[in-house]
Amino acid sequence: MGKKKVFRLVCTWAFLCLPALAMAQPPRGPFVVSPQVLPDKRVTFSYLAPSAKEVRLAGGQFGAANVPMKKDSLGIWPVTVGPVRPDIYPYNFTVDGVTVMDPSNEDFFPNERFKASLVDVTGFTPLVHAMQDVPHGSVNYEYYPSAQGTTGSLVVYTPPGYDKDPSKKYPVFYLISGTTDTEETWFKVGRTNIILDNLIAAGKAKPMVIVMPYGNIEARIAEQKGGSKPADPAGRESADAMGRMKNFAEDLTKNVIPYIDKSYRTIANRENRAIGGFSRGGGQTLRTAFWNKDQFAWVCCYSAYLPPKEMEDNYQSIVADPAKTNKDLKLLWVSVGNEDFLYNDVAAFLNYLSSKKINYKSLVTGGGHTWMNTKVFLAETAQMLFK
């Protein structure tokens, strides 16, 4: 009898509270789905802003630069663009002059500065970065003791089957992203794990561990020690820029590599260690490899270069004995888009290597200094490594 009374009291209390609970909830606006990729590869973007006076779509990398959007009766601003060439693209909205991400989209571009959302326009046939029905590797977030007592961060890919055979060891590819990018960018934008899963399943790439570090050591030190993030160097080859390059190289060789060799089953020698990077990460790649010839036999430079003068001044051991360099480097790769703002500098670098009889492989694609190109460069070079 007592139990029934308690039950009635609880039910009565809940019933009486329902109106109050309902009144306490804020009003909910219309549900917005954005982006929507249509079968013909047009894409509809939508943004809810009933009080905004102007909303524009900024998706310049797929031809939608500053596109006006029109508000509907629900306060939603939709626009449809395209057809868009299949790939992964960054975009954002400008709302009354303020740049914002798409709140309806959980996929975003990891970066220190601009905050963009990502739209994946799938191919009519699966692209190399598309999720496919193949065995998948793992992606781990790691933290290691770094420069000046700070804690560094890494994203680490291990190939399918890594956990099944505790006796098997793997080669390692250190893959560095560009200026203002983070250690997550190769993973979330470059889709490194999916590309490698697909290539390994097709027998086109050897299983390997891929380590993706954060390239801005100075920013991390400032953040963890309560300082302000330093501004970018005044020039790509300035003394400040070179100092930061050396700091990165030292952190990678003295902190990151020992941590990875201790924490993962790696083949810890130069013949089974590669380094690659995009933009600033490409410059870090070349300099780190040339400063540490005993560490890397495979070097992959994406959308970056070294000036001939720097080669002459700092890397005479590379160019003075081309026969030895060509023997030591199992791969020296340089790639760039023909619309890249660094194209002429990269071309001068390749011409210099040719004049010094340094062997290299190169690829010139269409397009500019974009992450659409980096996925192509990664897919091409991953098939060459450790073979």
BAMIKOL-731802 format. One record per residue: residue in one letter; x, y, z of N, C-alpha, C in turn. Coordinates in steps of 0.1 Angstrom, whole numbers, plus 5000, padded with zeros to 4 digits. Atoms other than C-alpha are relative to their C-alpha. Example, Ala and Ser with C-alpha at 12.3 -4.5 7.8 and 13.67 -1.06 7.14 Angstrom:
! residues 2
A500949885000512349555078500950125000S499149895000513749895071499250115008
***
This chain:
! residues 387
M500849885000500050005000500950135000G499149895000502850235009500750034987K499349985013504650174977499150074990K500949945010501550264957499950155002K500149854997501350604975501250074995V498849935005504950684968500050014985F500050005014504450594932499050114995R501049895004501350824929500650135003L499449874997503251104946501050044990V499049975010506151074922499450034987C500749985013503851054892499450145000T500749875000501851354904501050115000W499049905000505051554911500650024986A499549995014506351474876499050074991F501149945009503051564860499950155002L500149864997502951894878501250084995C498849935004506451984869500250014985L499850005014506151914832499850144994P500149875006504752254823501150105004A498949924996507452424843501349974992L498850045008510152224826499950044986A500249965014508652294792500250154999M499949865001508552664800501550045002A498649974997512252654812500949984987Q499250035012513452524778500050124990P500049895010514552794753499349954987P500750045012512552804721501049944990R499150065009514052584694499750054986G500249955014514552714659499949884990P500150115010514152514627501349924999F498950085002516452224621500750024987V499249965012519252304597500949884996V499150105005521052044576501050074990S499149935008524252184561501449945002P500449995015526052104538499249884996Q500650125006524051874516500649994986V499450025013525851724486498949924992L501050055008523351654459500649894990P499550115009523651354434500850064988D499349955011524751584406501350085004K498949934994527551724429499950155002R500249874995525952054435499949995015V500050014985526152144472499150125005T500849904993523552334493500650025014F499549954987524852534523498850085006S501149934993522452674549500550055013Y499649944987522852904579498850075006L501249954993520252994605500550135007A499749874994520453364613498850104998P501249925003516953534615500250155001S499849864998518353864626501150064992A498949955008521253884602499550094989K500349925012521254154575500649944987E499450065011523653974552500849885003V499250124998525153624549500649964986R499350045012527653514523500749875002L499250125000529353184515501450024995A498749995005533053174513500649864998G499550135004534252864495500850024988G499249965012536853004471500749884993Q499350115006538652674466499149914991F500850075010535652534448499150104992G500649905009534752854430498850085006A501149934994532252994455500550115009A499449894992534053314467499050115003N500849884996531853554487498650004993V501350015007528553424473498850055009P501149954992525453614485499049885002M501150094996522753404503498750085003K501349934998519053484506499249935011K500750054988517053444538498649964996D501350045002513853244537499150045012S501049964990510653274558500349955014L499750064987512153064587501350065005G498849944995515253284590501349924996I498850085005517553024572500550074987W499449945012519953154545500649884993P499450115008520452874519500650064987V499549985013522452874487500649874994T499650125006523252604462501150044989V498949975009526552604442500449884993G499450115007528252384417499349974986P499450114994528452124404501550025004V498749994995531652094424500849874998R499250115002534551874415500249925012P499950084987534751584440501350025006D498849994991537251644468499550055013I500349944987537351784503500450145000Y499749865001537152154506499650085013P500449914988537152424534499050114995Y500949895003534452684535499650065014N500649944988532852924560498950104995F501049895003530153194562500550135005T499849874995530453564565498650065004V501349954995527553694587500250145005D499949864996527254074588501550045002G498549975000531054094581500849915009V499350084991531953834607500249864994T499750135005533653504596499649905010V500450114990532053194612500049874993M500150135005532152824608498549964998D501450055002529052614598499649935013P500450074987527352524632499349874998S500850125003525452244615501049894995N499050105006528752064604501049975010E499050044990530951874628501449994994D498750025007533851844602500650144999F499449875000536252134606501549984996F498650005005539752234594500950055012P499249964988542252234624501150104995N499149895004544252554622500250105011E499749904989545852814645499250134998R500649875002544053104628498649984994F501450005006541153064603499349885005K500950114995538252844614499149974988A500950045011536752664584499449875003S500650135001534352384580500449934988L499650085011534852104556498849934993V501050075008532651964528500749894992D499450115008533451624513499049974989V500850035012532051604478500649874995T499550135004532351234471500049984985G499850025014533451104437498949914994F500950105006531250914412500649865002T499350124996533850644418500850045012P499349964988535650634452501450064997L498749935000538550874455501049935010V499050074991541850764472499850035014H500249974986540750934504498649965005A501450044997537250784504500049885009M500250124991536250544532499549884991Q500450125008536050194516500049885009D500150124993535349844527501349925000V498650064999538949754536500450005015P499650004986540749674568500650145003H499649864996541449994588501050005011G499049984989544350104609499450085011S500549924988544150304641500750145000V499449864998544850674649500050035015N499849984986546250754683500550145002Y499549874995546851084701501149985010E498950024991550251094719500550135005Y499349884994552051334742501349965005Y498650034998555751344746500850115007P499249904994558351534766500850084989S499549925012559451824743500950115006A499049894998561552144742499650085013Q500149914988562052354774499049955010G500950054989560052124796498549994996T501450005004556852144775499649864996T500550135004554651854765499550024985G500350005014554451794727498849914997S501250085005551451644708500349944987L499850075013551451394680498749934997V501050105005548851204659500849894993V499350125005550050854651499149904994Y500850115007548650614625500849875001T499550145001549250244628499249924990P500750065011548450024599499149885004P500950124996545749744598500949885004G499350114995546949444617501150025010Y498949964991549449634639499949935013D500250064987547949494671499949855000K500250155000547649134659501349925001D498750074999551349044657501050085008P499249924992553349184686501549994997S498650025004556649064670500450084988K499749935012556349264638500350145002K499549864999558149594634499750074986Y500449925012557349874609500950124997P499349885003559050154590499150125004V500749894995558050504600500150124991F500149885008556950814580499650125009Y500349874992557151154598499550104990L500749925010554651374581499650135006I500149874994554551754588499150094992S501049915007551751994580500650144999G499549875004552052364570499950115010T500149894992552152704585498650025005T501249984992549352764611499149875001D500750134998548252394607500449945013T499750074987548152164637500449854997E499750145002549151804642498849924995E501250075005545551704633499750024985T500449965014545551864598500249894990W499850115009547051574580499049895002F501050104997544551344597498750044996K501449965002541351544595499850064986V500249945013541951724562500749924989G499250085009544651514545499549864999R500550134999542851194555501149894998T498950085002546151024558499749855003N500350144996544750714576499249934989I500850075010542150644550500849984987I499250025012544550694521500949885001L499150114998547050454536499249865001D500850124999544250204545499749944986N500450035014543150204508501249954992L498850045007546650174494500649875005I499550124995547749904517499149884996A501050105004544549704510500249964985A499850025015545249734472501449954997G498750055002548849614477500950114994K499249895007550149954465501050075010A499149944990551850064498500349905010K499650084990553749894524499450045013P500549954987552249894559501150085008M499049914993553950174579499350075011V500549914990553550384610500250144995I499949865004552850754602499950095013V499949914989553751024628499850144995M500349875004552151364625500250105011P499749914989553751624647499550144998Y500349855001552951994654501250074996G498849945005555352214635500450135006N499749874994555152534656500549995014I499450034986557452464686499950135008E500049884992557652834696498650035005A501349974995553852874698499649915011R500350094989553552564720500750045013I499349964989556252684743499350125007A500749884995554553024746498749975007E501350044994551152864753500249945013Q499950074987552352634780500850075011K499349924990554552894797499450135003G500749884997551953164797500350124992G499649885009553353384769499150014989S500849975012551953524737500649924988K499550075012552253324705500850104991P499249915008555053484685499550014986A500549985014554253634651500949924991D499350085010555353454620501350074996P498849935004558953524608499850094989A500249895011559453824585500249944986G499850065013560653604557500349855001R499950155000560853234547501549965003E498650034998564653244548500750095010S499449914990565153504576500749925011A499350064989567353434606499049945010D501050054991564253394627499449874995A500650125006562753144603501049885001M499050115000565952944602500249955014G499950044986566152944640498949915004R501250084997562652804642500149864993M499850125007563552544616500949905008K499150084992566452424637499449955013N500750044988564352414668499149884997F500950115004561852194650500849874997A499250125003564551964636500649935013E499450064987566151924671498949935008D501150074993562751844686499649874994L500450135007561951584660501149895002T498950104999565351414661500349965014K499550034987566051434698498849965010N501150034991562551404713498949914994V501150085006559951274689500449864995I499650135005561850994672500449915011P499750094989563250844704498749965007Y501350034994559650864719499349894992I500750095009558150684689500749875000D499250125001560950424687499849925013K500250074987560350344724498549965002S501550024997556450354723499449914989Y500650085011555850174689501149904995R499150105005557349874672500550054986T499449945012559550054647501349934996I498750045005562449954625500950135001A499449884997564750214640501350034993N498849965007567250294613499650094988R500349905010567550554585499349944987E500650065012566650304557498549985002N501450024998563250254573499350125007R500649884994562550614583499950114988A500349905010560950874559499650135007I500549874995560151244564499450074988G500749935011557751454544499250115006G500849894995555751774547499550094989F500749915009553552034530500350155004S499849854998554452414527501150025010R498949994990556352514558500549865004G499550144997556452144566500949944990G499050045010558152084533501350065002G498749944997560852334542500649935012Q499550074988561152164576500549864996T499550135005561451834558501350004994L498749995007564251934535501250035010R499049964991566252104562500349905011T499850104990565751844589500849884994A499450125007566751564564501550034997F498649975004569851754551500950035012W499249994988570951844586500349875007N499950134993570451484598500049894990K500050105011571551264569500149865005D500050144994572050974593498749955004Q501350044994568350974602499049964990F501150025010566350974569500649964987A499650045014566750784536498950044990W501149975009563350894522499550145003V500349864998562551264517498950054990C501249975008559151394504499650155003C500349854999558751774498498850034992Y501249965006555251894490499850155000S500249865001554852254477500950085009A498949934993558152374491501349994993Y498749995008561752434481501150045010L498949934993565152544493500750094989P499449915010566852844476501449944996P498650055004570052754456501150055009K499049944992572052994477500149935013E500050074987571052814509500649864998M499450135003571952484493501550014999E498549985001575452624484500650035013D499449954987575952784518500049895011N500250094988574652514541500049854998Y500150145002574452184524501049954989Q499050045010577652144505500349855000S499850145000577951784516498949934991I501150065009574651714496500450024986V499849985014575751874464501449984995A498650025004579551824464500349864995D499750145004579351454461498649944996P501450055004576151374441499949854999A500150155000577051004437499749955014K500350044986577050964475498650035004T501349964996573951164479498949914993N500950085008572150964452499949865006K499950134993573250644470499350005013D500549994987572250764504498450025000L501549965000568750904495499349904991K500850105008566450624484498950074992L501049915007563950894474500150145004L500149864998564051264470498950054991W501249965008560651384459499650145003V500549865000559451734451498850024991S501249995008555951814440499350145003V500749874999553852134434498950014990G501149975009550752264417500550114990N499549895010551252474385499350135003E500649874996549052744401500450045014D499449974987550952744434500850125000F499249885000552353074444501549985002L498650034999555652894451500549924988Y499650085011555752724417501350044994N498849965006558552934403501249975009D499050034991560652884434500349855000V499950155001560052504433500749964987A499350035013561052504396501450035001A498649964999564252684404500849905008F499450104992565052434431500249874992L499850125008564452144407501150024990N498949975010566652304381501450005006Y498750014992569352344407500449865002L499750144997569151984417500549934987S499650065013569451884380501450044997S498749955004572452104375501149945009K499150064991574151934405500049854999K500150155002573251584392499449935012I500750064988571151514423498749944994N501150075004568551254415498750035008Y501249974993564951334423498849954992K501350025007561351244414499150125003S500849894998558851514409498649984993L501450005006555151574401499550145000V500649875001553551894389498549974996T501450025002549751884392499450144996G500749875001547152144384499750055014G500449954988545852364411501150075008G499149924993547452574438500549945013H499450044988548852564473498949965010T501250054993545952354487500249865005W500150134995545152054507499449904991M500550095010543451904477501249944993N498850065006546951864462500849925009T499250084991548551734493499649855001K500550144999546351424493500549924987V499450065012547551354457501549975002F498650024998551151404467500349895010L499850114991550851174497499749874994A500450135006549050904478501149954990E498950045010551850904451501249965007T498850034993554750904475499949885009A500150114991553350654499500249864993Q499850125008553450394471501549974997M498550025003557250444467500849975013L499250004988558350444504500349855004F499650124993560250154519500049884991K500050115010560449944487501349994994
***
